[in-house]
Amino acid sequence: MSNLVEKLRMFSSGQLQFAVFFVISFSATVVWMYRKDSKGHKIHYAGSYKILIGFVLAIVALFMIKVFIH
């Protein structure tokens, strides 16, 4: 724990306050925008799970080829 305190001493109290404010503000904005756009995601990305499955299968196939060749 004291190691963390030593590392935090290199920042001023203003810098730490800004960092906390920034993290809270950024997280709140990301959550708010995701909730705002979630209706559009259901419309525009309706079949995207099929593409994800295709990518996963392609990666698994490449891995299997590598394993069996070596």
C-alpha positions in Angstrom: 0.0 0.0 0.0 2.8 2.4 0.8 4.2 1.8 -2.7 1.0 3.2 -4.1 1.2 6.3 -1.9 4.7 6.9 -3.0 3.7 6.8 -6.6 0.8 9.1 -6.1 3.0 11.7 -4.5 4.5 12.6 -7.8 1.1 14.1 -8.8 -0.2 17.3 -7.3 -3.6 17.4 -5.7 -4.9 19.4 -8.7 -3.8 16.7 -11.1 -5.4 13.9 -9.0 -8.6 15.9 -8.8 -8.6 16.4 -12.5 -8.0 12.7 -13.1 -10.9 11.7 -10.9 -13.2 14.2 -12.5 -12.1 13.1 -16.0 -12.7 9.4 -15.3 -16.1 10.0 -13.8 -17.2 12.4 -16.6 -15.8 10.2 -19.4 -17.5 7.1 -18.0 -20.8 8.9 -17.5 -20.7 10.2 -21.1 -19.9 6.7 -22.5 -22.8 5.1 -20.7 -25.2 8.0 -21.7 -24.2 7.8 -25.4 -24.5 4.0 -25.4 -28.0 4.1 -23.9 -28.9 6.8 -26.4 -27.6 4.7 -29.4 -28.8 1.3 -28.2 -32.0 1.5 -30.2 -30.1 2.1 -33.4 -27.7 -0.8 -32.7 -30.6 -3.2 -32.8 -31.7 -1.9 -36.2 -28.3 -1.5 -38.0 -26.4 -4.4 -36.5 -29.1 -7.0 -36.4 -27.1 -9.9 -38.0 -23.7 -9.0 -36.8 -23.3 -12.1 -34.6 -23.0 -14.2 -37.8 -20.0 -12.2 -38.9 -18.5 -12.6 -35.4 -19.0 -16.4 -35.6 -17.3 -16.4 -39.0 -14.3 -14.6 -37.7 -14.0 -16.9 -34.7 -14.3 -20.0 -37.0 -11.6 -18.5 -39.4 -9.2 -18.0 -36.5 -9.9 -21.5 -35.1 -9.3 -22.9 -38.6 -6.0 -21.1 -38.9 -4.9 -22.2 -35.5 -5.8 -25.8 -36.3 -3.8 -25.7 -39.6 -0.8 -24.3 -37.7 -1.1 -27.1 -35.0 -1.4 -29.9 -37.6 1.4 -28.6 -39.9 3.9 -28.2 -37.1 
